[in-house]
Amino acid sequence: MAYLTEAMMKTHAYAEVLTEITRSDTTIVPLAIDEAVAFTKSYLSRFDLPKLFDPNATGYVADANLLAKVKDITVWRCVRLANPNLSIELCRTNYEDAVAWLKDVQIGQTDPAGWPYKPDDEDTDTNENNEVQYISNTKRTQHW
């Protein structure tokens, strides 16, 4: 099962509107979905992405809010082609809201409940997941 299919887009754009935008080209919406998922993943690199985006993965976390944001981004990718029966301002606002939310998650201002973090790589000095980290220089002693 795919993370997001064209049939699941009906909550954000009617099928007949997407058909009109794509001029019945059945390859455009799946490409827009792939672009939106890849774009979203680029903001969420500190999380365990297979558990967020692969319904077949062990420990998959189905997050409706994340799915809605990916749908908003997908709709914007399609709306760029044409504007039949859609408010382009509303779609742009939804797209900008989705990107702003992803940025909040990226910098840690928003912490979605239940999202799995990437496992820590023991070969590095830093922790790659959610822990707060600080590094400082060693204390210096001045002699005069």
Secondary structure, 3 states (H helix, E strand, C coil): CCCCCHHHHHHCCCHHHHHHHHCCCCCHHHHHHHHHHHHHHHHCCCECHHHHHCCCCCCCCCCHHHHHHHHHHHHHHHHCCCCCCCCHHHHHHHHHHHHHHHHHHHHCCCCCCCCCECCCCCCCCCCCCCCCCCCCCCCCCCCC
